[in-house]
């Protein structure tokens, strides 16, 4: 049925035993659908790029007038001519841009449900800063491939690019799941090939001795500087600072490193470690599932050095909940500056904090420890990850 959809037409419409439609004679694609109950709804009908016939709801009478529905239909049908699918655009009306989606939708979710949620959000906002004003529907595989190629040409490692895109893929997958986009543009994007069997970095005996010596020298220097500072303050009747000569450790760095070398604990797990997870009587620390990368609780035995280190450190940390709190009593974000300076003093290059896990595992394997035990101590979810140490057995 065809007629001009207007205020004069609506009173004449009578419901039937089944739904029927009236197509507007002036605007092709504009129509109303009449239900047996008498309800009247406005629609814009169009074909998508794939040739599929779609309909977009424009509202119901009398909430929406024929004139309002007509104007809306004109706008939507004009967008179709320009190549924009209204049914997809409607899905992104709340979080229209990547920045909106990350800040208002995905950000709050990922910070609640992922241990590294804030770091993930920061990475996305940083790595994809130039794309934050783009609409979600504007992301395409070709665009992402272009971004990836530029990153590689700028000298960024393939593993880093893969991690960045994995974070973006997770965000866009959620956008698809929540109805913000019809399909994730990264769904079929393949990861860049990386060497998964590259050489493991660990310290030889000489390097480990230099690292320990640098730690001891750092402690001695801090004690001398503190003594000098207190002599200066004493001469001016100022309150003295804590005396470093009376404590085992001047700050957090040395005990952190000794625990890492002797347990293989991840840095994030170390930062979140609490005293109620340290059992000095049984010589065991427990990595709770909510702070573990794998999400699974595991137990790590303490050798003599690790146990003595924690005993001495605990004597200095009375009343603290966290084992290694920062000056504000909260978990550390990083210790990059102190770590970098220490490596310079020890003349050790190409050695990350994370490599202390490799050092711990390598020493275990070389002393005859079986790989499955190493897997459990390190918290690997897959034995394939632990097999990288097999050649050291």
C-alpha positions as CSV (number, residue, x, y, z in Angstrom):
1,X,0.0,0.0,0.0
2,X,1.2,3.5,-0.8
3,X,0.2,6.9,0.5
4,X,1.7,10.2,1.6
5,X,2.5,9.7,5.3
6,X,1.2,12.8,7.1
7,X,-1.0,13.9,10.0
8,X,-4.1,13.7,7.8
9,X,-3.3,10.1,6.9
10,X,-2.9,8.7,10.4
11,X,-6.5,9.1,11.6
12,X,-7.7,7.2,8.5
13,X,-5.5,4.1,9.3
14,X,-7.5,1.1,10.5
15,X,-5.8,-2.0,12.1
16,X,-6.1,-5.4,10.4
17,X,-5.9,-9.0,11.5
18,X,-2.2,-9.0,10.7
19,X,0.5,-6.3,10.4
20,X,0.7,-4.3,7.1
21,X,2.8,-1.5,5.8
22,X,2.2,1.8,4.0
23,X,5.1,3.2,1.9
24,X,5.4,6.9,1.4
25,X,4.8,8.2,-2.1
26,X,7.1,11.2,-1.8
27,X,10.2,9.7,-0.1
28,X,11.3,6.3,-1.2
29,X,12.3,4.1,1.7
30,X,10.1,5.9,4.2
31,X,7.2,3.7,5.5
32,X,5.0,3.0,8.5
33,X,4.0,-0.4,9.9
34,X,0.6,-0.9,11.4
35,X,0.1,-3.6,14.0
36,X,-3.2,-5.5,14.7
37,X,-3.3,-3.7,18.0
38,X,-3.4,-0.3,16.2
39,X,0.2,0.6,17.0
40,X,2.0,2.6,14.3
41,X,5.8,2.6,13.9
42,X,8.0,4.6,11.4
43,X,10.9,3.0,9.5
44,X,13.5,3.8,7.0
45,X,14.2,0.9,4.5
46,X,17.4,0.7,2.6
47,X,20.0,-1.7,1.1
48,X,23.4,-2.0,2.6
49,X,26.7,-2.2,0.7
50,X,26.3,-6.0,0.6
51,X,22.9,-5.7,-1.0
52,X,21.0,-6.8,2.2
53,X,17.7,-5.1,2.8
54,X,17.7,-3.4,6.2
55,X,15.3,-1.4,8.3
56,X,15.9,1.3,10.8
57,X,13.3,2.2,13.4
58,X,12.4,5.9,13.6
59,X,10.1,5.7,16.5
60,X,6.4,5.2,17.3
61,X,3.3,7.3,16.9
62,X,2.3,9.5,18.7
63,X,5.7,10.0,20.4
64,X,7.2,10.9,17.0
65,X,5.2,12.9,14.5
66,X,5.2,12.1,10.7
67,X,7.2,15.3,10.0
68,X,9.9,14.3,12.5
69,X,10.0,10.8,11.2
70,X,10.3,12.0,7.6
71,X,13.2,14.4,8.5
72,X,15.0,11.6,10.3
73,X,14.5,9.2,7.4
74,X,15.8,11.8,4.9
75,X,19.0,12.1,7.0
76,X,19.5,8.4,7.3
77,X,18.9,7.7,3.7
78,X,21.3,10.4,2.7
79,X,23.9,8.7,4.9
80,X,23.3,5.5,3.1
81,X,24.1,7.2,-0.2
82,X,27.4,8.4,1.4
83,X,28.3,4.8,2.4
84,X,27.3,4.9,6.1
85,X,25.1,2.0,7.4
86,X,22.7,3.5,9.9
87,X,22.2,0.2,11.7
88,X,26.0,0.2,12.5
89,X,26.1,3.9,13.3
90,X,23.3,3.4,15.8
91,X,25.3,0.9,17.7
92,X,28.1,3.4,18.3
93,X,26.0,6.4,19.2
94,X,27.0,6.2,22.9
95,X,30.7,5.4,22.4
96,X,31.2,7.0,19.0
97,X,35.0,7.3,19.1
98,X,37.7,5.0,20.3
99,X,38.6,7.6,23.0
100,X,34.9,7.7,24.2
101,X,34.8,3.9,24.3
102,X,38.1,3.5,26.2
103,X,37.4,6.2,28.8
104,X,33.7,5.6,29.4
105,X,33.1,1.9,28.7
106,X,36.1,-0.3,28.4
107,X,38.3,1.5,30.8
108,X,36.1,1.1,33.9
109,X,35.5,-2.6,32.9
110,X,39.2,-3.5,32.3
111,X,40.3,-1.8,35.6
112,X,37.8,-3.9,37.5
113,X,38.3,-7.3,35.8
114,X,42.0,-7.3,35.0
115,X,44.9,-7.1,37.4
116,X,46.9,-5.0,35.0
117,X,43.8,-3.0,33.9
118,X,45.1,0.5,34.5
119,X,48.4,-0.4,32.7
120,X,46.4,-1.8,29.8
121,X,44.2,1.3,29.6
122,X,47.3,3.5,29.7
123,X,49.0,1.5,26.9
124,X,45.9,1.9,24.7
125,X,45.6,5.6,25.3
126,X,49.3,6.1,24.6
127,X,49.9,3.8,21.7
128,X,46.8,4.7,19.8
129,X,46.6,8.4,20.8
130,X,46.3,9.5,17.1
131,X,43.3,7.2,16.6
132,X,41.3,8.2,19.7
133,X,39.1,10.6,17.7
134,X,38.2,8.0,15.1
135,X,34.8,6.4,15.2
136,X,34.8,2.7,16.0
137,X,33.1,2.0,12.7
138,X,36.0,3.7,10.9
139,X,38.6,1.1,12.0
140,X,39.5,-1.3,9.3
141,X,42.1,-4.1,9.0
142,X,44.0,-2.0,6.3
143,X,44.2,0.9,8.7
144,X,45.6,-1.3,11.5
145,X,48.1,-2.9,9.1
146,X,49.3,0.5,8.1
147,X,49.8,1.5,11.8
148,X,51.6,-1.7,12.4
149,X,53.9,-1.3,9.4
150,X,54.9,2.2,10.6
151,X,55.7,1.0,14.1
152,X,58.0,-1.7,12.7
153,X,59.7,0.8,10.4
154,X,60.2,3.1,13.4
155,X,62.2,0.3,15.0
156,X,59.6,-1.0,17.4
157,X,60.1,-4.7,18.1
158,X,57.5,-7.1,16.7
159,X,56.8,-8.5,20.2
160,X,56.0,-5.0,21.5
161,X,53.7,-4.3,18.5
162,X,52.0,-7.7,19.1
163,X,51.3,-6.8,22.7
164,X,49.9,-3.4,21.8
165,X,47.6,-4.9,19.2
166,X,46.5,-7.7,21.6
167,X,45.3,-5.0,23.9
168,X,43.4,-3.2,21.1
169,X,42.0,-6.5,19.9
170,X,40.6,-7.3,23.4
171,X,39.0,-3.8,23.6
172,X,37.4,-4.1,20.1
173,X,36.2,-7.6,20.9
174,X,34.4,-6.2,23.9
175,X,33.0,-3.4,21.7
176,X,31.6,-6.1,19.4
177,X,30.3,-8.1,22.4
178,X,28.5,-5.1,23.8
179,X,27.0,-4.1,20.5
180,X,29.1,-1.1,19.8
181,X,30.3,-2.5,16.4
182,X,29.0,-5.3,14.3
183,X,32.4,-7.1,14.0
184,X,35.9,-6.5,15.3
185,X,38.2,-5.3,12.5
186,X,41.1,-7.2,14.3
187,X,39.3,-10.5,14.4
188,X,41.3,-12.0,11.5
189,X,44.5,-10.0,12.0
190,X,47.5,-12.3,12.4
191,X,50.3,-11.7,14.9
192,X,53.7,-10.8,13.6
193,X,56.2,-13.7,13.8
194,X,58.6,-13.5,16.7
195,X,61.4,-15.7,17.8
196,X,59.8,-17.7,20.6
197,X,63.0,-19.7,21.2
198,X,65.4,-16.8,21.6
199,X,68.4,-16.9,24.0
200,X,67.5,-16.7,27.6
201,X,69.4,-13.9,29.6
202,X,70.6,-14.9,33.0
203,X,73.6,-14.0,35.0
204,X,76.9,-16.0,35.1
205,X,78.8,-16.2,38.3
206,X,80.9,-13.2,37.6
207,X,78.0,-11.0,36.8
208,X,76.0,-12.1,39.8
209,X,79.0,-11.3,42.0
210,X,79.2,-7.8,40.5
211,X,75.5,-7.3,41.0
212,X,75.8,-8.2,44.7
213,X,78.9,-6.1,45.1
214,X,77.1,-3.1,43.6
215,X,74.2,-3.6,46.0
216,X,76.6,-3.7,49.0
217,X,78.4,-0.6,47.7
218,X,75.1,1.2,47.3
219,X,74.1,0.4,50.9
220,X,77.5,1.6,52.2
221,X,77.1,4.9,50.2
222,X,73.6,5.5,51.5
223,X,74.9,4.9,55.1
224,X,77.7,7.4,54.6
225,X,75.4,10.0,53.1
226,X,72.9,9.5,55.9
227,X,75.6,9.9,58.6
228,X,76.9,13.1,56.9
229,X,73.3,14.5,56.7
230,X,72.6,13.7,60.4
231,X,75.9,15.4,61.5
232,X,74.8,18.5,59.6
233,X,71.3,18.4,61.1
234,X,72.7,17.8,64.6
235,X,74.9,20.9,64.4
236,X,71.8,22.9,63.7
237,X,69.6,21.3,66.3
238,X,67.3,19.7,63.6
239,X,65.5,16.5,63.9
240,X,67.7,13.6,62.9
241,X,66.8,11.2,60.1
242,X,66.6,7.4,60.8
243,X,70.1,6.0,61.4
244,X,70.9,3.6,58.6
245,X,73.8,2.1,60.6
246,X,71.2,0.3,62.8
247,X,69.2,-1.4,60.1
248,X,70.0,-4.3,57.7
249,X,68.7,-2.5,54.6
250,X,68.8,1.2,53.8
251,X,65.8,0.9,51.4
252,X,63.7,-1.6,49.5
253,X,66.0,-2.3,46.5
254,X,68.4,-4.8,48.0
255,X,65.8,-7.1,49.6
256,X,63.6,-6.9,46.5
257,X,66.4,-8.1,44.3
258,X,67.5,-10.8,46.7
259,X,64.0,-12.2,46.9
260,X,63.6,-12.0,43.1
261,X,66.9,-13.9,42.5
262,X,66.0,-16.6,45.0
263,X,62.3,-17.1,44.2
264,X,61.7,-16.1,40.5
265,X,58.7,-14.0,41.6
266,X,57.3,-11.6,39.0
267,X,57.8,-7.9,39.6
268,X,54.1,-7.3,39.8
269,X,53.6,-10.2,42.3
270,X,56.5,-8.8,44.4
271,X,55.0,-5.3,44.5
272,X,51.7,-6.7,45.7
273,X,53.1,-9.3,48.2
274,X,51.7,-8.9,51.7
275,X,53.0,-10.2,54.9
276,X,50.0,-12.5,55.5
277,X,51.2,-14.4,52.4
278,X,54.7,-14.9,53.9
279,X,55.1,-17.9,56.3
280,X,58.6,-17.6,57.8
281,X,58.0,-20.6,60.0
282,X,57.3,-22.9,57.1
283,X,59.7,-21.0,54.8
284,X,57.0,-20.5,52.1
285,X,55.5,-17.4,50.4
286,X,52.1,-17.7,48.7
287,X,51.4,-15.9,45.5
288,X,47.6,-15.3,45.7
289,X,45.6,-15.9,42.5
290,X,44.3,-12.3,42.4
291,X,47.8,-11.0,42.0
292,X,49.3,-13.8,39.9
293,X,49.5,-13.4,36.1
294,X,47.9,-16.9,35.6
295,X,45.2,-16.1,38.2
296,X,46.2,-19.3,40.1
297,X,47.5,-19.4,43.6
298,X,51.0,-21.0,44.0
299,X,53.5,-21.6,46.7
300,X,57.2,-20.9,46.5
301,X,59.7,-22.3,49.1
302,X,62.2,-19.9,50.6
303,X,65.9,-20.9,50.6
304,X,68.2,-19.7,53.4
305,X,69.1,-16.3,51.9
306,X,65.5,-15.5,50.9
307,X,64.2,-16.4,54.4
308,X,66.9,-14.4,56.3
309,X,66.3,-11.4,53.9
310,X,62.6,-11.4,54.7
311,X,63.2,-11.9,58.5
312,X,65.6,-8.9,58.6
313,X,63.3,-6.8,56.4
314,X,60.2,-7.6,58.5
315,X,62.0,-6.2,61.6
316,X,62.2,-2.8,59.8
317,X,58.7,-2.9,58.4
318,X,56.7,-3.1,61.6
319,X,53.0,-2.3,61.2
320,X,53.1,-2.6,57.4
321,X,50.7,-4.7,55.4
322,X,52.6,-4.8,52.1
323,X,56.0,-6.3,52.2
324,X,57.4,-3.6,50.0
325,X,55.3,-0.4,50.2
326,X,56.3,2.8,48.6
327,X,56.6,6.1,50.5
328,X,52.8,6.5,50.4
329,X,52.2,3.0,51.8
330,X,50.9,1.7,48.4
331,X,52.4,-0.8,45.9
332,X,55.3,0.4,43.7
333,X,54.6,1.1,40.0
334,X,58.3,0.5,39.1
335,X,61.9,0.8,40.3
336,X,63.4,1.6,36.9
337,X,65.7,4.4,38.0
338,X,67.3,2.6,40.9
339,X,67.6,-0.6,38.9
340,X,69.2,1.1,35.9
341,X,71.7,2.9,38.1
342,X,72.6,-0.4,39.8
343,X,73.2,-2.2,36.5
344,X,75.5,0.7,35.4
345,X,77.6,0.3,38.6
346,X,77.7,-3.4,38.2
347,X,78.7,-3.1,34.5
348,X,75.9,-5.4,33.5
349,X,74.1,-4.8,30.2
350,X,71.1,-6.3,28.5
351,X,69.5,-7.5,31.7
352,X,66.0,-6.7,32.6
353,X,64.3,-7.1,36.0
354,X,62.2,-9.8,34.5
355,X,65.4,-11.7,33.6
356,X,65.9,-12.5,37.3
357,X,63.1,-15.0,36.7
358,X,65.2,-16.6,34.0
359,X,68.2,-16.6,36.3
360,X,66.2,-18.4,39.0
361,X,64.8,-21.0,36.6
362,X,68.1,-21.5,34.8
363,X,70.0,-22.2,38.1
364,X,67.2,-24.7,39.1
365,X,67.5,-26.6,35.9
366,X,71.3,-26.7,35.9
367,X,71.2,-28.2,39.4
368,X,68.9,-31.0,38.2
369,X,65.4,-29.7,39.1
370,X,62.8,-31.2,36.8
371,X,61.0,-28.9,34.4
372,X,57.5,-29.5,35.8
373,X,58.6,-28.3,39.2
374,X,60.2,-25.3,37.6
375,X,56.8,-24.7,35.8
376,X,54.9,-24.8,39.1
377,X,57.4,-22.5,40.9
378,X,57.3,-19.9,38.1
379,X,53.6,-20.1,37.7
380,X,53.6,-21.0,34.0
381,X,50.2,-22.1,32.8
382,X,51.7,-24.1,29.9
383,X,54.7,-26.4,30.1
384,X,55.7,-25.2,26.6
385,X,56.8,-21.9,28.2
386,X,59.1,-23.8,30.6
387,X,60.6,-25.9,27.9
388,X,62.8,-22.9,26.9
389,X,65.1,-24.0,29.8
390,X,65.3,-27.6,28.7
391,X,68.7,-27.2,27.0
392,X,70.3,-26.1,30.3
393,X,69.5,-29.5,32.0
